Amino acid sequence: MKVVRVQYTTRAEFAAINQANIAGVVAELKQLNHPGIKYTCWLLPDGKTFMHFDQLENEEAHQVLQSLASFKKFADELWASGLEVEPVLELLNLVASTETYFG
C-alpha cells in the first residue's frame, strides 16, 4: 500500500478554481471506480490550504491517478497559479486502522 499526504497553500483568488479542479478529479475517479484508489482532499480553516490524502493499493494505482486527464488539468493549473506555499509531499506508513485497506 502507498499512502501519500500532500499539503500546499494557494492564493486566495485561486482557491475556488482549485476546489473545482479537485471536484473534477473526484468525478473522474468515481466514474473509473478503481478499487485500489481512495482519494480525499481537505480544506483547512484559512480557506486556501489544501491537504490531499491518497490511499493507493500499489504504485500502479498511483500511476492511474496521475494519468487521469482531470488530474493533469488540476496539477498544471495548480503549478501555474503562483502558490503561496509549495506542496509538501509525505509518504506515510500505516500502523493501525479500524478500516480494511486493499486486503
Beta strands, then each sheet from edge to edge (+ up, - down):
strand 1: 2-9
strand 2: 37-43
strand 3: 49-56
strand 4: 85-92
sheet 1: 2+ 3- 1+ 4-
end
